[in-house]
Amino acid sequence: MIAEYLLDCRVHNLSKRTIESYQSQLNVFYGYLRDVHGLNELSEVSKLHLKKFILNCQEEGKRKLILILF
C-alpha cells in the first residue's frame, strides 16, 4: 500500500525530497502499528489505532509528523 501511494506521488510529479519525506513518515506510522499493535495489514487499522498514534506522537513531541500524515 505504501509503495502504491509513493508511486502515485511520482505520477503527480512531487519532488524527490517530498516523496522521501512521505516515505519516512509512513514508515514511522507503519512501524508503530506493527510494533505496538502487532498489525501488518492496512485493513486491520481502526480509528482507535489512529487516535492512539496521534496521542503517541504528541507525547513524544512529534507534532510535525502528525500534521503531515493527517
PQR file of N, CA, C, O and H, with PARSE charges and radii, in Angstrom:
ATOM      1  N   MET A   1       0.822  -1.189   0.000 -0.4000 1.5000
ATOM      2  CA  MET A   1       0.000   0.000   0.000 -0.0000 2.0000
ATOM      3  C   MET A   1       0.871   1.259   0.000  0.5500 1.7000
ATOM      4  O   MET A   1       0.580   2.213  -0.721 -0.5500 1.4000
ATOM      5  N   ILE A   2       1.927   1.263   0.800 -0.4000 1.5000
ATOM      6  CA  ILE A   2       2.811   2.432   0.843 -0.0000 2.0000
ATOM      7  C   ILE A   2       3.482   2.620  -0.514  0.5500 1.7000
ATOM      8  O   ILE A   2       3.590   3.743  -1.006 -0.5500 1.4000
ATOM      9  H   ILE A   2       2.163   0.487   1.385  0.4000 1.0000
ATOM     10  N   ALA A   3       3.930   1.528  -1.116 -0.4000 1.5000
ATOM     11  CA  ALA A   3       4.595   1.614  -2.426 -0.0000 2.0000
ATOM     12  C   ALA A   3       3.653   2.194  -3.479  0.5500 1.7000
ATOM     13  O   ALA A   3       4.068   3.003  -4.309 -0.5500 1.4000
ATOM     14  H   ALA A   3       3.843   0.615  -0.717  0.4000 1.0000
ATOM     15  N   GLU A   4       2.404   1.785  -3.444 -0.4000 1.5000
ATOM     16  CA  GLU A   4       1.434   2.305  -4.399 -0.0000 2.0000
ATOM     17  C   GLU A   4       1.204   3.802  -4.185  0.5500 1.7000
ATOM     18  O   GLU A   4       1.108   4.561  -5.150 -0.5500 1.4000
ATOM     19  H   GLU A   4       2.068   1.128  -2.769  0.4000 1.0000
ATOM     20  N   TYR A   5       1.117   4.220  -2.942 -0.4000 1.5000
ATOM     21  CA  TYR A   5       0.936   5.637  -2.636 -0.0000 2.0000
ATOM     22  C   TYR A   5       2.135   6.445  -3.136  0.5500 1.7000
ATOM     23  O   TYR A   5       1.964   7.513  -3.725 -0.5500 1.4000
ATOM     24  H   TYR A   5       1.194   3.603  -2.158  0.4000 1.0000
ATOM     25  N   LEU A   6       3.342   5.937  -2.902 -0.4000 1.5000
ATOM     26  CA  LEU A   6       4.534   6.645  -3.334 -0.0000 2.0000
ATOM     27  C   LEU A   6       4.620   6.716  -4.861  0.5500 1.7000
ATOM     28  O   LEU A   6       5.081   7.714  -5.414 -0.5500 1.4000
ATOM     29  H   LEU A   6       3.480   5.070  -2.424  0.4000 1.0000
ATOM     30  N   LEU A   7       4.184   5.680  -5.523 -0.4000 1.5000
ATOM     31  CA  LEU A   7       4.119   5.699  -6.980 -0.0000 2.0000
ATOM     32  C   LEU A   7       3.154   6.782  -7.450  0.5500 1.7000
ATOM     33  O   LEU A   7       3.437   7.503  -8.407 -0.5500 1.4000
ATOM     34  H   LEU A   7       3.810   4.868  -5.074  0.4000 1.0000
ATOM     35  N   ASP A   8       2.026   6.891  -6.780 -0.4000 1.5000
ATOM     36  CA  ASP A   8       1.047   7.923  -7.098 -0.0000 2.0000
ATOM     37  C   ASP A   8       1.657   9.320  -6.920  0.5500 1.7000
ATOM     38  O   ASP A   8       1.391  10.226  -7.709 -0.5500 1.4000
ATOM     39  H   ASP A   8       1.796   6.306  -6.002  0.4000 1.0000
ATOM     40  N   CYS A   9       2.462   9.477  -5.896 -0.4000 1.5000
ATOM     41  CA  CYS A   9       3.143  10.760  -5.672 -0.0000 2.0000
ATOM     42  C   CYS A   9       4.061  11.090  -6.846  0.5500 1.7000
ATOM     43  O   CYS A   9       4.133  12.239  -7.284 -0.5500 1.4000
ATOM     44  H   CYS A   9       2.678   8.740  -5.255  0.4000 1.0000
ATOM     45  N   ARG A  10       4.758  10.077  -7.349 -0.4000 1.5000
ATOM     46  CA  ARG A  10       5.633  10.281  -8.510 -0.0000 2.0000
ATOM     47  C   ARG A  10       4.820  10.659  -9.745  0.5500 1.7000
ATOM     48  O   ARG A  10       5.211  11.540 -10.510 -0.5500 1.4000
ATOM     49  H   ARG A  10       4.699   9.145  -6.993  0.4000 1.0000
ATOM     50  N   VAL A  11       3.681   9.982  -9.934 -0.4000 1.5000
ATOM     51  CA  VAL A  11       2.813  10.282 -11.078 -0.0000 2.0000
ATOM     52  C   VAL A  11       2.351  11.739 -11.020  0.5500 1.7000
ATOM     53  O   VAL A  11       2.219  12.400 -12.050 -0.5500 1.4000
ATOM     54  H   VAL A  11       3.363   9.266  -9.313  0.4000 1.0000
ATOM     55  N   HIS A  12       2.109  12.227  -9.806 -0.4000 1.5000
ATOM     56  CA  HIS A  12       1.670  13.616  -9.632 -0.0000 2.0000
ATOM     57  C   HIS A  12       2.848  14.595  -9.596  0.5500 1.7000
ATOM     58  O   HIS A  12       2.690  15.771  -9.268 -0.5500 1.4000
ATOM     59  H   HIS A  12       2.216  11.690  -8.970  0.4000 1.0000
ATOM     60  N   ASN A  13       4.017  14.084  -9.938 -0.4000 1.5000
ATOM     61  CA  ASN A  13       5.224  14.896 -10.107 -0.0000 2.0000
ATOM     62  C   ASN A  13       5.671  15.617  -8.831  0.5500 1.7000
ATOM     63  O   ASN A  13       6.184  16.734  -8.899 -0.5500 1.4000
ATOM     64  H   ASN A  13       4.146  13.129 -10.205  0.4000 1.0000
ATOM     65  N   LEU A  14       5.481  14.989  -7.682 -0.4000 1.5000
ATOM     66  CA  LEU A  14       6.005  15.563  -6.448 -0.0000 2.0000
ATOM     67  C   LEU A  14       7.526  15.444  -6.468  0.5500 1.7000
ATOM     68  O   LEU A  14       8.075  14.556  -7.120 -0.5500 1.4000
ATOM     69  H   LEU A  14       5.064  14.082  -7.627  0.4000 1.0000
ATOM     70  N   SER A  15       8.188  16.319  -5.769 -0.4000 1.5000
ATOM     71  CA  SER A  15       9.651  16.313  -5.773 -0.0000 2.0000
ATOM     72  C   SER A  15      10.180  15.066  -5.069  0.5500 1.7000
ATOM     73  O   SER A  15       9.502  14.454  -4.244 -0.5500 1.4000
ATOM     74  H   SER A  15       7.742  17.040  -5.239  0.4000 1.0000
ATOM     75  N   LYS A  16      11.402  14.718  -5.422 -0.4000 1.5000
ATOM     76  CA  LYS A  16      12.047  13.545  -4.820 -0.0000 2.0000
ATOM     77  C   LYS A  16      12.139  13.698  -3.300  0.5500 1.7000
ATOM     78  O   LYS A  16      11.894  12.744  -2.563 -0.5500 1.4000
ATOM     79  H   LYS A  16      11.952  15.216  -6.093  0.4000 1.0000
ATOM     80  N   ARG A  17      12.489  14.889  -2.839 -0.4000 1.5000
ATOM     81  CA  ARG A  17      12.598  15.129  -1.389 -0.0000 2.0000
ATOM     82  C   ARG A  17      11.253  14.985  -0.690  0.5500 1.7000
ATOM     83  O   ARG A  17      11.183  14.448   0.415 -0.5500 1.4000
ATOM     84  H   ARG A  17      12.688  15.664  -3.438  0.4000 1.0000
ATOM     85  N   THR A  18      10.193  15.458  -1.321 -0.4000 1.5000
ATOM     86  CA  THR A  18       8.851  15.324  -0.742 -0.0000 2.0000
ATOM     87  C   THR A  18       8.480  13.853  -0.615  0.5500 1.7000
ATOM     88  O   THR A  18       7.983  13.416   0.423 -0.5500 1.4000
ATOM     89  H   THR A  18      10.249  15.894  -2.219  0.4000 1.0000
ATOM     90  N   ILE A  19       8.721  13.105  -1.663 -0.4000 1.5000
ATOM     91  CA  ILE A  19       8.392  11.677  -1.648 -0.0000 2.0000
ATOM     92  C   ILE A  19       9.214  10.945  -0.600  0.5500 1.7000
ATOM     93  O   ILE A  19       8.692  10.083   0.106 -0.5500 1.4000
ATOM     94  H   ILE A  19       9.125  13.460  -2.506  0.4000 1.0000
ATOM     95  N   GLU A  20      10.489  11.279  -0.491 -0.4000 1.5000
ATOM     96  CA  GLU A  20      11.338  10.654   0.533 -0.0000 2.0000
ATOM     97  C   GLU A  20      10.836  10.991   1.932  0.5500 1.7000
ATOM     98  O   GLU A  20      10.865  10.144   2.825 -0.5500 1.4000
ATOM     99  H   GLU A  20      10.913  11.980  -1.065  0.4000 1.0000
ATOM    100  N   SER A  21      10.381  12.211   2.123 -0.4000 1.5000
ATOM    101  CA  SER A  21       9.836  12.615   3.418 -0.0000 2.0000
ATOM    102  C   SER A  21       8.562  11.833   3.737  0.5500 1.7000
ATOM    103  O   SER A  21       8.390  11.333   4.848 -0.5500 1.4000
ATOM    104  H   SER A  21      10.358  12.900   1.398  0.4000 1.0000
ATOM    105  N   TYR A  22       7.675  11.735   2.748 -0.4000 1.5000
ATOM    106  CA  TYR A  22       6.442  10.965   2.943 -0.0000 2.0000
ATOM    107  C   TYR A  22       6.758   9.516   3.273  0.5500 1.7000
ATOM    108  O   TYR A  22       6.149   8.929   4.167 -0.5500 1.4000
ATOM    109  H   TYR A  22       7.815  12.141   1.845  0.4000 1.0000
ATOM    110  N   GLN A  23       7.712   8.941   2.550 -0.4000 1.5000
ATOM    111  CA  GLN A  23       8.076   7.544   2.792 -0.0000 2.0000
ATOM    112  C   GLN A  23       8.593   7.354   4.212  0.5500 1.7000
ATOM    113  O   GLN A  23       8.216   6.400   4.892 -0.5500 1.4000
ATOM    114  H   GLN A  23       8.208   9.418   1.824  0.4000 1.0000
ATOM    115  N   SER A  24       9.442   8.249   4.651 -0.4000 1.5000
ATOM    116  CA  SER A  24       9.989   8.168   6.004 -0.0000 2.0000
ATOM    117  C   SER A  24       8.882   8.243   7.050  0.5500 1.7000
ATOM    118  O   SER A  24       8.863   7.463   8.003 -0.5500 1.4000
ATOM    119  H   SER A  24       9.748   9.024   4.099  0.4000 1.0000
ATOM    120  N   GLN A  25       7.970   9.177   6.868 -0.4000 1.5000
ATOM    121  CA  GLN A  25       6.885   9.355   7.827 -0.0000 2.0000
ATOM    122  C   GLN A  25       5.920   8.173   7.828  0.5500 1.7000
ATOM    123  O   GLN A  25       5.448   7.749   8.883 -0.5500 1.4000
ATOM    124  H   GLN A  25       7.985   9.810   6.094  0.4000 1.0000
ATOM    125  N   LEU A  26       5.637   7.654   6.661 -0.4000 1.5000
ATOM    126  CA  LEU A  26       4.755   6.480   6.587 -0.0000 2.0000
ATOM    127  C   LEU A  26       5.419   5.258   7.201  0.5500 1.7000
ATOM    128  O   LEU A  26       4.742   4.411   7.785 -0.5500 1.4000
ATOM    129  H   LEU A  26       6.022   7.998   5.804  0.4000 1.0000
ATOM    130  N   ASN A  27       6.733   5.158   7.073 -0.4000 1.5000
ATOM    131  CA  ASN A  27       7.452   4.049   7.702 -0.0000 2.0000
ATOM    132  C   ASN A  27       7.374   4.132   9.228  0.5500 1.7000
ATOM    133  O   ASN A  27       7.279   3.110   9.908 -0.5500 1.4000
ATOM    134  H   ASN A  27       7.283   5.845   6.598  0.4000 1.0000
ATOM    135  N   VAL A  28       7.415   5.354   9.759 -0.4000 1.5000
ATOM    136  CA  VAL A  28       7.250   5.541  11.209 -0.0000 2.0000
ATOM    137  C   VAL A  28       5.862   5.061  11.634  0.5500 1.7000
ATOM    138  O   VAL A  28       5.719   4.340  12.622 -0.5500 1.4000
ATOM    139  H   VAL A  28       7.492   6.184   9.207  0.4000 1.0000
ATOM    140  N   PHE A  29       4.851   5.465  10.882 -0.4000 1.5000
ATOM    141  CA  PHE A  29       3.473   5.072  11.191 -0.0000 2.0000
ATOM    142  C   PHE A  29       3.315   3.551  11.104  0.5500 1.7000
ATOM    143  O   PHE A  29       2.741   2.928  11.997 -0.5500 1.4000
ATOM    144  H   PHE A  29       4.967   6.050  10.080  0.4000 1.0000
ATOM    145  N   TYR A  30       3.827   2.965  10.027 -0.4000 1.5000
ATOM    146  CA  TYR A  30       3.729   1.516   9.858 -0.0000 2.0000
ATOM    147  C   TYR A  30       4.477   0.789  10.979  0.5500 1.7000
ATOM    148  O   TYR A  30       3.986  -0.204  11.516 -0.5500 1.4000
ATOM    149  H   TYR A  30       4.294   3.471   9.302  0.4000 1.0000
ATOM    150  N   GLY A  31       5.661   1.284  11.326 -0.4000 1.5000
ATOM    151  CA  GLY A  31       6.435   0.675  12.407 -0.0000 2.0000
ATOM    152  C   GLY A  31       5.678   0.712  13.727  0.5500 1.7000
ATOM    153  O   GLY A  31       5.688  -0.259  14.483 -0.5500 1.4000
ATOM    154  H   GLY A  31       6.060   2.091  10.890  0.4000 1.0000
ATOM    155  N   TYR A  32       5.025   1.830  13.998 -0.4000 1.5000
ATOM    156  CA  TYR A  32       4.218   1.955  15.211 -0.0000 2.0000
ATOM    157  C   TYR A  32       3.097   0.913  15.207  0.5500 1.7000
ATOM    158  O   TYR A  32       2.894   0.206  16.194 -0.5500 1.4000
ATOM    159  H   TYR A  32       5.017   2.619  13.384  0.4000 1.0000
ATOM    160  N   LEU A  33       2.378   0.826  14.099 -0.4000 1.5000
ATOM    161  CA  LEU A  33       1.275  -0.141  14.020 -0.0000 2.0000
ATOM    162  C   LEU A  33       1.770  -1.565  14.213  0.5500 1.7000
ATOM    163  O   LEU A  33       1.141  -2.360  14.911 -0.5500 1.4000
ATOM    164  H   LEU A  33       2.543   1.401  13.297  0.4000 1.0000
ATOM    165  N   ARG A  34       2.889  -1.879  13.597 -0.4000 1.5000
ATOM    166  CA  ARG A  34       3.458  -3.225  13.678 -0.0000 2.0000
ATOM    167  C   ARG A  34       3.989  -3.526  15.091  0.5500 1.7000
ATOM    168  O   ARG A  34       3.662  -4.554  15.684 -0.5500 1.4000
ATOM    169  H   ARG A  34       3.400  -1.232  13.030  0.4000 1.0000
ATOM    170  N   ASP A  35       4.806  -2.615  15.611 -0.4000 1.5000
ATOM    171  CA  ASP A  35       5.498  -2.869  16.877 -0.0000 2.0000
ATOM    172  C   ASP A  35       4.601  -2.746  18.100  0.5500 1.7000
ATOM    173  O   ASP A  35       4.717  -3.533  19.039 -0.5500 1.4000
ATOM    174  H   ASP A  35       5.071  -1.779  15.130  0.4000 1.0000
ATOM    175  N   VAL A  36       3.717  -1.771  18.092 -0.4000 1.5000
ATOM    176  CA  VAL A  36       2.873  -1.510  19.265 -0.0000 2.0000
ATOM    177  C   VAL A  36       1.593  -2.344  19.235  0.5500 1.7000
ATOM    178  O   VAL A  36       1.141  -2.835  20.269 -0.5500 1.4000
ATOM    179  H   VAL A  36       3.623  -1.132  17.329  0.4000 1.0000
ATOM    180  N   HIS A  37       1.015  -2.499  18.047 -0.4000 1.5000
ATOM    181  CA  HIS A  37      -0.292  -3.158  17.953 -0.0000 2.0000
ATOM    182  C   HIS A  37      -0.247  -4.510  17.229  0.5500 1.7000
ATOM    183  O   HIS A  37      -1.262  -5.203  17.152 -0.5500 1.4000
ATOM    184  H   HIS A  37       1.382  -2.099  17.207  0.4000 1.0000
ATOM    185  N   GLY A  38       0.918  -4.886  16.701 -0.4000 1.5000
ATOM    186  CA  GLY A  38       1.041  -6.168  16.014 -0.0000 2.0000
ATOM    187  C   GLY A  38       0.279  -6.240  14.701  0.5500 1.7000
ATOM    188  O   GLY A  38      -0.112  -7.324  14.269 -0.5500 1.4000
ATOM    189  H   GLY A  38       1.743  -4.323  16.763  0.4000 1.0000
ATOM    190  N   LEU A  39       0.066  -5.093  14.062 -0.4000 1.5000
ATOM    191  CA  LEU A  39      -0.701  -5.055  12.814 -0.0000 2.0000
ATOM    192  C   LEU A  39       0.232  -5.096  11.610  0.5500 1.7000
ATOM    193  O   LEU A  39       1.291  -4.468  11.608 -0.5500 1.4000
ATOM    194  H   LEU A  39       0.384  -4.212  14.413  0.4000 1.0000
ATOM    195  N   ASN A  40      -0.172  -5.839  10.593 -0.4000 1.5000
ATOM    196  CA  ASN A  40       0.608  -5.914   9.362 -0.0000 2.0000
ATOM    197  C   ASN A  40      -0.209  -5.570   8.128  0.5500 1.7000
ATOM    198  O   ASN A  40       0.346  -5.393   7.044 -0.5500 1.4000
ATOM    199  H   ASN A  40      -1.032  -6.349  10.594  0.4000 1.0000
ATOM    200  N   GLU A  41      -1.509  -5.475   8.283 -0.4000 1.5000
ATOM    201  CA  GLU A  41      -2.396  -5.211   7.151 -0.0000 2.0000
ATOM    202  C   GLU A  41      -3.165  -3.913   7.378  0.5500 1.7000
ATOM    203  O   GLU A  41      -3.663  -3.656   8.474 -0.5500 1.4000
ATOM    204  H   GLU A  41      -1.960  -5.618   9.164  0.4000 1.0000
ATOM    205  N   LEU A  42      -3.253  -3.108   6.338 -0.4000 1.5000
ATOM    206  CA  LEU A  42      -3.981  -1.848   6.441 -0.0000 2.0000
ATOM    207  C   LEU A  42      -5.439  -2.067   6.821  0.5500 1.7000
ATOM    208  O   LEU A  42      -6.031  -1.242   7.517 -0.5500 1.4000
ATOM    209  H   LEU A  42      -2.848  -3.317   5.448  0.4000 1.0000
ATOM    210  N   SER A  43      -6.009  -3.158   6.375 -0.4000 1.5000
ATOM    211  CA  SER A  43      -7.417  -3.448   6.676 -0.0000 2.0000
ATOM    212  C   SER A  43      -7.663  -3.649   8.172  0.5500 1.7000
ATOM    213  O   SER A  43      -8.806  -3.597   8.625 -0.5500 1.4000
ATOM    214  H   SER A  43      -5.528  -3.828   5.810  0.4000 1.0000
ATOM    215  N   GLU A  44      -6.604  -3.877   8.933 -0.4000 1.5000
ATOM    216  CA  GLU A  44      -6.734  -4.084  10.380 -0.0000 2.0000
ATOM    217  C   GLU A  44      -6.726  -2.783  11.173  0.5500 1.7000
ATOM    218  O   GLU A  44      -7.035  -2.783  12.365 -0.5500 1.4000
ATOM    219  H   GLU A  44      -5.675  -3.919   8.565  0.4000 1.0000
ATOM    220  N   VAL A  45      -6.378  -1.678  10.525 -0.4000 1.5000
ATOM    221  CA  VAL A  45      -6.239  -0.398  11.220 -0.0000 2.0000
ATOM    222  C   VAL A  45      -7.618   0.215  11.464  0.5500 1.7000
ATOM    223  O   VAL A  45      -8.449   0.299  10.559 -0.5500 1.4000
ATOM    224  H   VAL A  45      -6.127  -1.678   9.557  0.4000 1.0000
ATOM    225  N   SER A  46      -7.836   0.639  12.699 -0.4000 1.5000
ATOM    226  CA  SER A  46      -9.111   1.255  13.067 -0.0000 2.0000
ATOM    227  C   SER A  46      -8.887   2.719  13.450  0.5500 1.7000
ATOM    228  O   SER A  46      -7.751   3.182  13.551 -0.5500 1.4000
ATOM    229  H   SER A  46      -7.161   0.571  13.434  0.4000 1.0000
ATOM    230  N   LYS A  47      -9.973   3.425  13.658 -0.4000 1.5000
ATOM    231  CA  LYS A  47      -9.895   4.813  14.126 -0.0000 2.0000
ATOM    232  C   LYS A  47      -9.180   4.880  15.468  0.5500 1.7000
ATOM    233  O   LYS A  47      -8.449   5.832  15.742 -0.5500 1.4000
ATOM    234  H   LYS A  47     -10.896   3.049  13.576  0.4000 1.0000
ATOM    235  N   LEU A  48      -9.389   3.883  16.290 -0.4000 1.5000
ATOM    236  CA  LEU A  48      -8.740   3.852  17.598 -0.0000 2.0000
ATOM    237  C   LEU A  48      -7.212   3.792  17.448  0.5500 1.7000
ATOM    238  O   LEU A  48      -6.491   4.463  18.185 -0.5500 1.4000
ATOM    239  H   LEU A  48      -9.983   3.110  16.067  0.4000 1.0000
ATOM    240  N   HIS A  49      -6.726   2.995  16.501 -0.4000 1.5000
ATOM    241  CA  HIS A  49      -5.280   2.931  16.261 -0.0000 2.0000
ATOM    242  C   HIS A  49      -4.740   4.294  15.844  0.5500 1.7000
ATOM    243  O   HIS A  49      -3.676   4.714  16.298 -0.5500 1.4000
ATOM    244  H   HIS A  49      -7.312   2.450  15.902  0.4000 1.0000
ATOM    245  N   LEU A  50      -5.481   4.981  14.976 -0.4000 1.5000
ATOM    246  CA  LEU A  50      -5.051   6.307  14.525 -0.0000 2.0000
ATOM    247  C   LEU A  50      -5.010   7.293  15.689  0.5500 1.7000
ATOM    248  O   LEU A  50      -4.066   8.073  15.814 -0.5500 1.4000
ATOM    249  H   LEU A  50      -6.345   4.640  14.608  0.4000 1.0000
ATOM    250  N   LYS A  51      -6.030   7.256  16.534 -0.4000 1.5000
ATOM    251  CA  LYS A  51      -6.066   8.154  17.687 -0.0000 2.0000
ATOM    252  C   LYS A  51      -4.912   7.862  18.641  0.5500 1.7000
ATOM    253  O   LYS A  51      -4.299   8.785  19.178 -0.5500 1.4000
ATOM    254  H   LYS A  51      -6.796   6.622  16.432  0.4000 1.0000
ATOM    255  N   LYS A  52      -4.619   6.591  18.852 -0.4000 1.5000
ATOM    256  CA  LYS A  52      -3.501   6.231  19.736 -0.0000 2.0000
ATOM    257  C   LYS A  52      -2.167   6.662  19.146  0.5500 1.7000
ATOM    258  O   LYS A  52      -1.267   7.077  19.876 -0.5500 1.4000
ATOM    259  H   LYS A  52      -5.117   5.842  18.416  0.4000 1.0000
ATOM    260  N   PHE A  53      -2.036   6.565  17.822 -0.4000 1.5000
ATOM    261  CA  PHE A  53      -0.812   7.015  17.167 -0.0000 2.0000
ATOM    262  C   PHE A  53      -0.643   8.519  17.336  0.5500 1.7000
ATOM    263  O   PHE A  53       0.448   8.990  17.656 -0.5500 1.4000
ATOM    264  H   PHE A  53      -2.767   6.228  17.229  0.4000 1.0000
ATOM    265  N   ILE A  54      -1.704   9.266  17.123 -0.4000 1.5000
ATOM    266  CA  ILE A  54      -1.648  10.724  17.285 -0.0000 2.0000
ATOM    267  C   ILE A  54      -1.264  11.081  18.711  0.5500 1.7000
ATOM    268  O   ILE A  54      -0.418  11.948  18.927 -0.5500 1.4000
ATOM    269  H   ILE A  54      -2.591   8.884  16.863  0.4000 1.0000
ATOM    270  N   LEU A  55      -1.871  10.428  19.675 -0.4000 1.5000
ATOM    271  CA  LEU A  55      -1.540  10.679  21.081 -0.0000 2.0000
ATOM    272  C   LEU A  55      -0.075  10.345  21.358  0.5500 1.7000
ATOM    273  O   LEU A  55       0.613  11.092  22.052 -0.5500 1.4000
ATOM    274  H   LEU A  55      -2.558   9.723  19.499  0.4000 1.0000
ATOM    275  N   ASN A  56       0.395   9.235  20.822 -0.4000 1.5000
ATOM    276  CA  ASN A  56       1.790   8.836  20.994 -0.0000 2.0000
ATOM    277  C   ASN A  56       2.729   9.893  20.424  0.5500 1.7000
ATOM    278  O   ASN A  56       3.726  10.242  21.057 -0.5500 1.4000
ATOM    279  H   ASN A  56      -0.165   8.627  20.258  0.4000 1.0000
ATOM    280  N   CYS A  57       2.422  10.402  19.243 -0.4000 1.5000
ATOM    281  CA  CYS A  57       3.251  11.446  18.634 -0.0000 2.0000
ATOM    282  C   CYS A  57       3.251  12.712  19.476  0.5500 1.7000
ATOM    283  O   CYS A  57       4.293  13.341  19.659 -0.5500 1.4000
ATOM    284  H   CYS A  57       1.612  10.118  18.729  0.4000 1.0000
ATOM    285  N   GLN A  58       2.092  13.083  19.984 -0.4000 1.5000
ATOM    286  CA  GLN A  58       2.002  14.281  20.821 -0.0000 2.0000
ATOM    287  C   GLN A  58       2.849  14.115  22.078  0.5500 1.7000
ATOM    288  O   GLN A  58       3.546  15.042  22.489 -0.5500 1.4000
ATOM    289  H   GLN A  58       1.246  12.572  19.835  0.4000 1.0000
ATOM    290  N   GLU A  59       2.790  12.955  22.675 -0.4000 1.5000
ATOM    291  CA  GLU A  59       3.548  12.702  23.897 -0.0000 2.0000
ATOM    292  C   GLU A  59       5.051  12.685  23.632  0.5500 1.7000
ATOM    293  O   GLU A  59       5.839  13.019  24.516 -0.5500 1.4000
ATOM    294  H   GLU A  59       2.224  12.201  22.341  0.4000 1.0000
ATOM    295  N   GLU A  60       5.451  12.299  22.420 -0.4000 1.5000
ATOM    296  CA  GLU A  60       6.874  12.242  22.078 -0.0000 2.0000
ATOM    297  C   GLU A  60       7.347  13.513  21.370  0.5500 1.7000
ATOM    298  O   GLU A  60       8.499  13.593  20.943 -0.5500 1.4000
ATOM    299  H   GLU A  60       4.811  12.028  21.701  0.4000 1.0000
ATOM    300  N   GLY A  61       6.464  14.502  21.245 -0.4000 1.5000
ATOM    301  CA  GLY A  61       6.840  15.763  20.626 -0.0000 2.0000
ATOM    302  C   GLY A  61       6.992  15.689  19.125  0.5500 1.7000
ATOM    303  O   GLY A  61       7.789  16.432  18.551 -0.5500 1.4000
ATOM    304  H   GLY A  61       5.528  14.437  21.592  0.4000 1.0000
ATOM    305  N   LYS A  62       6.252  14.815  18.476 -0.4000 1.5000
ATOM    306  CA  LYS A  62       6.339  14.658  17.027 -0.0000 2.0000
ATOM    307  C   LYS A  62       5.148  15.324  16.340  0.5500 1.7000
ATOM    308  O   LYS A  62       4.530  14.722  15.461 -0.5500 1.4000
ATOM    309  H   LYS A  62       5.605  14.212  18.942  0.4000 1.0000
ATOM    310  N   ARG A  63       4.828  16.516  16.715 -0.4000 1.5000
ATOM    311  CA  ARG A  63       3.656  17.213  16.162 -0.0000 2.0000
ATOM    312  C   ARG A  63       3.746  17.380  14.644  0.5500 1.7000
ATOM    313  O   ARG A  63       2.740  17.253  13.946 -0.5500 1.4000
ATOM    314  H   ARG A  63       5.330  17.005  17.429  0.4000 1.0000
ATOM    315  N   LYS A  64       4.942  17.664  14.132 -0.4000 1.5000
ATOM    316  CA  LYS A  64       5.108  17.843  12.687 -0.0000 2.0000
ATOM    317  C   LYS A  64       4.714  16.579  11.936  0.5500 1.7000
ATOM    318  O   LYS A  64       4.099  16.662  10.873 -0.5500 1.4000
ATOM    319  H   LYS A  64       5.760  17.767  14.699  0.4000 1.0000
ATOM    320  N   LEU A  65       5.052  15.428  12.463 -0.4000 1.5000
ATOM    321  CA  LEU A  65       4.709  14.167  11.827 -0.0000 2.0000
ATOM    322  C   LEU A  65       3.201  14.001  11.721  0.5500 1.7000
ATOM    323  O   LEU A  65       2.702  13.536  10.696 -0.5500 1.4000
ATOM    324  H   LEU A  65       5.551  15.360  13.327  0.4000 1.0000
ATOM    325  N   ILE A  66       2.480  14.366  12.746 -0.4000 1.5000
ATOM    326  CA  ILE A  66       1.021  14.258  12.752 -0.0000 2.0000
ATOM    327  C   ILE A  66       0.426  15.134  11.657  0.5500 1.7000
ATOM    328  O   ILE A  66      -0.452  14.691  10.916 -0.5500 1.4000
ATOM    329  H   ILE A  66       2.885  14.744  13.579  0.4000 1.0000
ATOM    330  N   LEU A  67       0.888  16.353  11.553 -0.4000 1.5000
ATOM    331  CA  LEU A  67       0.323  17.287  10.588 -0.0000 2.0000
ATOM    332  C   LEU A  67       0.532  16.824   9.152  0.5500 1.7000
ATOM    333  O   LEU A  67      -0.340  17.015   8.305 -0.5500 1.4000
ATOM    334  H   LEU A  67       1.601  16.712  12.155  0.4000 1.0000
ATOM    335  N   ILE A  68       1.666  16.226   8.878 -0.4000 1.5000
ATOM    336  CA  ILE A  68       1.967  15.792   7.517 -0.0000 2.0000
ATOM    337  C   ILE A  68       1.176  14.547   7.154  0.5500 1.7000
ATOM    338  O   ILE A  68       0.687  14.435   6.030 -0.5500 1.4000
ATOM    339  H   ILE A  68       2.374  16.071   9.566  0.4000 1.0000
ATOM    340  N   LEU A  69       1.042  13.616   8.078 -0.4000 1.5000
ATOM    341  CA  LEU A  69       0.329  12.380   7.777 -0.0000 2.0000
ATOM    342  C   LEU A  69      -1.166  12.583   7.700  0.5500 1.7000
ATOM    343  O   LEU A  69      -1.839  11.900   6.927 -0.5500 1.4000
ATOM    344  H   LEU A  69       1.439  13.707   8.991  0.4000 1.0000
ATOM    345  N   PHE A  70      -1.703  13.499   8.477 -0.4000 1.5000
ATOM    346  CA  PHE A  70      -3.149  13.671   8.520 -0.0000 2.0000
ATOM    347  C   PHE A  70      -3.476  15.052   8.066  0.5500 1.7000
ATOM    348  O   PHE A  70      -4.648  15.425   8.021 -0.5500 1.4000
ATOM    349  H   PHE A  70      -1.156  14.053   9.105  0.4000 1.0000
TER
END
